[in-house]
Amino acid sequence: MAVSVHRQFVERIPGFEVVGEATTAREAQAAVMQLAPELVLLDIYLPDANGIDLIRHLRAIRSPRVDVIAITSAKDVEVLRDAMQLGVVHYIVKPFTFATFRERLESYRAARQRLDQMQHAEQRDIDRLYGLLRTSGEASLPKGISPPTLTLVATLLRDSEAALSTAELAARAGLSQGVARRYLRFLADSGAVDYTLRYGAAGRPEHLYRWTPASTPS
């Protein structure tokens, strides 16, 4: 039943395709070797083995390069530590909603797209890459950032053909420049927008913000 539900979830998210299913660690290992998927959605508790042990084995035998998102009811800190050390990109604790599932997969897709576009790994690029793996759900938003306003700002940036300054964004959104700057800074830190400098006639620089093509909707 869980496999069926997760398949349906994946099929509802554009850009993802289910290429195989497995209900045991043995089947999963064989499927990874044969199908070479880009991403595995892995339950930690499998009938014949621990999912952590499966990841460790796949890494040891130099299996086809694959990313892993853990889908599990395991809340043990040691399991979480092992998952992080083995490079699990997300960890979803059951029970969860489709919205949570979609958010994790879309943030992963955005990070993968950004990584594919990178030519050189500068610190700023690395920070934004990891920022894309942060989720933007209401529970994870910092104080002073509300979901409706964040969605409004993100939509205006996505729909704009040209980069926008803080003043331009504030005017379109009906916000003060201080509030607009706070949301733009949050989106920039999370990797959702890029920014450049523009120097005006008086020589004063201002930031211009543009939605990152690899970013996902907020």
C-alpha positions in Angstrom: 0.0 0.0 0.0 2.8 2.4 0.9 4.5 1.7 -2.5 1.3 2.4 -4.3 0.7 5.7 -2.5 4.3 6.9 -3.0 4.0 6.0 -6.7 0.8 8.1 -7.0 2.5 11.0 -5.2 5.5 10.9 -7.6 3.3 10.7 -10.7 1.5 13.9 -9.6 4.7 15.9 -9.6 5.9 17.2 -13.0 9.5 16.3 -13.9 9.6 13.0 -12.1 9.0 9.4 -13.4 8.8 6.1 -11.5 11.2 3.7 -13.2 11.0 0.8 -10.7 9.6 -0.4 -7.4 11.0 -2.7 -4.7 9.6 -4.0 -1.4 12.8 -5.5 0.0 16.4 -4.4 0.3 17.5 -7.2 -2.0 15.0 -6.1 -4.7 16.0 -2.5 -4.2 19.7 -3.2 -4.7 19.1 -5.2 -7.9 16.8 -2.4 -9.2 19.4 0.3 -8.6 22.1 -1.7 -10.4 19.8 -2.5 -13.3 17.8 0.7 -13.7 20.4 3.3 -12.5 17.8 5.7 -11.2 18.8 9.3 -10.3 16.8 9.2 -7.1 15.7 6.5 -4.6 12.9 7.0 -2.2 13.9 4.6 0.6 12.1 3.3 3.6 14.5 2.7 6.5 12.6 -0.3 7.8 12.6 -3.0 5.1 11.5 -6.6 5.7 14.9 -8.1 5.1 17.4 -5.4 6.1 17.8 -1.9 7.4 17.7 0.9 4.8 20.8 2.5 6.3 22.7 -0.7 5.7 21.4 -0.8 2.1 22.7 2.7 1.5 26.0 1.9 3.0 26.3 -1.2 0.8 25.4 0.7 -2.3 28.1 3.3 -1.6 30.7 0.7 -0.8 30.2 -1.2 -4.1 30.3 2.0 -6.1 26.9 1.5 -7.5 25.5 3.8 -10.1 25.5 7.3 -8.7 22.2 7.7 -7.0 20.6 10.2 -4.6 18.5 9.1 -1.7 15.5 10.6 0.1 14.6 8.6 3.2 10.8 8.0 3.8 10.5 6.5 7.2 8.8 6.4 10.6 12.3 6.2 12.2 12.8 9.1 14.6 16.0 7.7 16.2 18.8 10.3 16.3 21.4 7.7 15.5 19.5 6.7 12.3 19.3 10.3 11.3 23.0 10.8 11.9 23.8 7.8 9.8 21.5 9.0 7.0 23.2 12.4 7.0 26.7 10.9 6.9 25.7 8.7 4.0 24.5 11.7 2.0 20.8 11.3 2.2 19.5 14.6 0.7 16.1 14.6 2.5 14.5 12.8 5.4 10.7 12.6 5.5 9.1 11.2 8.6 5.8 9.4 8.3 3.0 10.2 8.4 3.3 13.1 5.9 1.1 15.0 3.5 1.4 15.2 -0.3 2.3 18.9 0.1 5.3 17.9 2.3 6.3 15.2 -0.2 6.0 17.5 -3.2 8.0 20.2 -1.4 10.9 17.8 -0.8 11.0 16.5 -4.3 10.7 19.9 -5.9 13.5 21.4 -3.7 15.7 18.4 -4.7 14.9 18.9 -8.4 15.8 22.6 -8.1 19.2 21.7 -6.5 19.9 19.1 -9.2 19.2 21.6 -11.9 21.4 24.2 -10.3 24.2 21.7 -9.9 23.9 20.7 -13.6 24.2 24.4 -14.6 27.3 25.2 -12.4 30.6 25.6 -14.2 32.7 26.3 -11.2 31.9 25.8 -7.5 32.4 29.2 -5.9 31.3 29.6 -2.3 28.3 31.7 -3.2 27.2 29.1 -5.7 27.6 26.3 -3.1 25.7 28.2 -0.5 22.8 28.7 -2.9 22.9 25.1 -4.0 22.5 23.9 -0.4 19.9 26.7 0.1 17.7 25.1 -2.6 17.5 21.9 -0.5 15.9 23.9 2.3 12.2 23.6 2.3 10.0 26.7 2.3 6.9 25.3 4.1 5.1 27.5 6.7 6.6 25.6 9.6 10.1 26.2 8.4 9.8 29.9 7.6 11.8 32.2 9.9 10.1 34.9 12.0 8.9 37.8 9.9 8.3 35.8 6.7 4.7 34.9 6.0 3.7 32.4 3.3 1.1 34.6 1.5 3.6 37.5 1.2 6.4 35.2 0.2 4.2 33.7 -2.5 3.3 37.2 -3.8 6.9 38.3 -4.0 8.0 35.0 -5.6 5.2 35.2 -8.2 6.1 38.8 -9.1 9.8 37.8 -9.6 8.9 34.7 -11.6 6.5 36.6 -13.9 8.9 39.6 -14.5 10.9 39.4 -17.7 13.4 41.9 -16.3 15.3 41.9 -13.0 13.7 44.0 -10.3 15.1 46.4 -7.8 13.9 46.5 -4.2 11.9 49.7 -5.0 10.3 48.2 -8.1 9.3 45.0 -6.3 8.0 47.0 -3.4 5.8 49.1 -5.6 4.4 46.1 -7.5 3.7 44.2 -4.3 2.3 47.1 -2.3 4.9 46.7 0.4 7.4 49.0 2.0 10.9 48.8 0.7 12.1 47.5 4.1 9.6 44.6 4.0 10.4 43.9 0.3 14.1 43.9 1.1 13.5 41.3 3.9 11.8 38.9 1.5 14.3 39.4 -1.2 17.1 38.7 1.2 15.4 35.5 2.3 14.8 34.3 -1.3 18.4 35.2 -2.2 19.8 33.3 0.9 17.7 30.2 0.0 19.0 30.3 -3.6 15.6 31.1 -5.2 16.8 34.4 -6.7 20.0 35.7 -8.2 21.1 39.3 -7.8 23.5 41.7 -9.5 24.6 45.3 -8.9 23.4 48.3 -11.0 25.0 51.7 -10.6 22.7 54.7 -11.1 23.5 58.1 -12.4 24.7 59.3 -9.0 27.0 56.3 -8.7 25.0 54.6 -6.0 24.7 50.8 -6.4 21.4 49.0 -6.1 20.7 45.3 -6.2 18.6 43.8 -9.1 16.9 40.5 -8.3 15.9 37.9 -10.8 14.1 34.6 -10.3 16.5 31.6 -10.7 15.4 29.4 -13.6 16.1 26.3 -11.6 14.0 27.4 -8.6 10.7 25.9 -7.8 7.5 27.7 -7.0 7.0 28.8 -3.3 
